[in-house]
Amino acid sequence: KAALAFGFWELLKSMAELLERECTLLPDSAHPDAAFQLSHAAKQLKLASSGDSKYAAYEHNITPMLTDFSGGGGAERL
């Protein structure tokens, strides 16, 4: 939120790139949801770094993506 408040768009973009890189380095033993959540967070940070007020608002929170890896048929919130 501080990056948004001070207009450090490049910091948000760099964090997105860091999360994307982390996604490619996940071990085979990582939970399948990990890559989806990292990619989702990276995408949201890239949107915020664009300066679009819809995504770069100070009160905007990145919420976890709803997925279903539990095998129960319903989406779980992480």
C-alpha positions, 0 to 999 in steps of 0.5 A: 500500500505504501508503494501505491501511496507514493506512486512507486509503480516500478516496485509493484511491477518488480514484485509481480516479476518476482512472483512469476519467477518464484512460480517457475521455481516451485518444487514438484512437491509444491501444492498445485494451488501454489502456482495458481495463487502466485500467478494470480497475485502477480497479475493483480500487482501488474494491474496495480502498477498500471495506475488504473484507479480500479486496481491501484486504489489504496483500499484495494486488496488482492484476494486469493483466487478461488480454486478447488483442489480438495476433491470435494467438488466445492471451491475453497477459499484460501 
